[in-house]
């Protein structure tokens, strides 16, 4: 009974934090709510007996990724009003992509629920953790059966990181940048002028 109450508490708080992440007007508040969601998800992992995943979620995501997001948002001074100006223009495309993802998730969920072996897998006994630790079991699954999907998820994260950098990279007219092509194409006669200065006359 207590375990069920704790589960519903963590689940409700995680859903509330997720809604606040996408609805908060201040990006700093969104990152703080994201950290809040990570802590609640770590609590859910502890209830499932996956203490290693809970620790990774707190140490890696809360201690590194979310804090990095917070510092980047605070230091870059991104003009979010300017970035959101084309929101209505791209809303139909975003809604279509979201609908496709929703249909895919529903297909996976229905396929798993209706699969003939689903009930046996759900009713299967939990492995004896005294023989295989949680970390070892997770490593055996990720690096054997799901190795390709694990590497593919890393590539997706890499593409997302590059896309975020490209979206936030803006050229400011006040910033002076080095242009190697212009420097190599410069000719001496365009930048250097030789004059004969008469003695005592100076340059006019």
N, C-alpha and C positions, 0 to 999 in steps of 0.2 A: 504493500500500500504506500509506504513512504517512497519507495523507488519510483512508482508511477507518478506520485505527486511531484517529485523532483524532476522527472522527465518532462511532464507537462509545463512545469515552471521554466526550465531551460528552453523548451521548444517555443513557448509563447514569447519569451523575451528575445529569442533569436529571430523569430518572424517580425516582431516589432522593430528590432534594430535594423533588419534588412529593408523594411519599408521606409524607415527614417533615413537610411543611406541614400536612397534614390529620390527622396522628397525634400530633404533639407536644402535650404537656399544657400547656406554658407558651406563651401567645400571643406573647410576645417572641421565643421560639425559632422559632415558626412564621413570623414576619416575616423573621427572619434567613435561614431556609431558603428563603423566597420570593426574597430577594435573590440567594441562591446559584443558584436556578433561572434567574433572569433573566440572570445572567452566562453560564451554560452555553447558554441559548438564543441569546444574542448570539454565542457562538462558533460555533453551528450556522449562523447567518445569514452569518457571515464565510466559512464553508466554501462556502455557496451563492453567494457573490459579491454578497450584498446588504449592503454595508458601511453604507449609510445606515440600514437597519432595525436593524442591530446597534448603531450609535451612538445611535439614538433609544431603543432598549431600555435601554441603559446610562444615558444622560443623563436621560431622562424618567422611566422607571419606577424604576430603581435610585436615581437622584439626587433624585427628588421624591416619587413615589407611595409607594414602599416605606418611605422615611424618614418620610414623613407618617404612614403606618400605624403605624410603630414609636413615634413620639412620641405619637400619639393613644392607643395602647394603654397606654403608660407613664404618661401624664398623667391620663387619665380614671378610672383605678382601677376598671375595670369588674368587677363580680362575675360571673365566668363560671360559677361554680357555680350561681348563681341562674338564669342564662340557660339552663343545660343541664338544669334540673329537668324541663322538659316534653319532653325529647328522645324518650323512649319513647312519649309520647302522640302526637307528630307523626311518628313513624317510618314508619307505613304510608303516609301521604300523601307523605312524602319519597321513600320507596322506589318508589312508583308514578310520581312525576315523573321520578325517575332512570331507571326502566325505559323510559318514553316517550322520553326524550332519547337513551338508548342505541339504541333501535329506529330513531329518526330518523337518528342518525349512521351506523348500519349500512346503512340504506337509501341514504343519500347515497354512502357508500363503495362499495357494490355497484353502484349506478347509474353512478357514475363509472368503475368498473373494467370494467363491461360495455358502456359506451357505444361506439358504432362509431368515433367520432372520437378516443377516448382514446389509442389507440396512436399515431396520427399526431401528436397534440399532445405526447406524451411524447418521441417520436423527433424532434421538430422541432428545428432548430438554434437555439442560443442567439443572441439579437440581438447585433449588433456594438456593444459598449459604447463604442467610440471615436466613434461617431456620436451615440448617445443615452446620456446618463449614467443611472446607476441612479436618482438622485433624480427626474430628468425623466420617465423611463419609469414610475416609481411614481405620480407626480402625474397623468400622462395617464390611467393606468388608474383611479385612485381617483376623480378628479373628472370623468370622462366616462362610463365604462361602469358603474362601481359607486358612483355618487354617492348614489343613494337608500339603498343598503345602508350606506354610510359614515355618512350622517346618522342612519339608524335605529340603528346601533351607538352613536352618541353619545347618543341618547335612552335606550337601555338602560342605559348607564353613569350617566346622570343619575338615572334611577329607582332604580338600585342605590345611589347615593350618598344619595338622600333616604331610602330604606329603612334604610340603615345608621345614619343620624342618628336616625331615629325609634326604632329598636331600642335604641340606647344612651342616649336621652334619658329620664331618670328624674327624678321629682319627689321631692325630699328635704324632709322636714318642717322641718329646721333652716334651709333656704334661704328667705330672704324675697324674694318676687317682686312686682312691681308689677302690680296688676289695674286696668286702666283702667275697666272697666265698674262695678266697686264704687266707684271714686272719683267717677265721674259720677253714680251713683245715690245718693250720700250727701247727706243733708239737713242743714241747719245745726242744726235742733232736736235731731237725734240725736247730735251731737258737741259742741254748744255749750250751756252752761248759764249763764244770767245771774242773779246773786244781788245783792241789796242788802246791803251790809255796813255795819252801824252804826258810827258813829264810836267808836273805842276798843274795839270789841267783837271784831273779827276774825271769821274764818270758823270755825264750829263743826264 
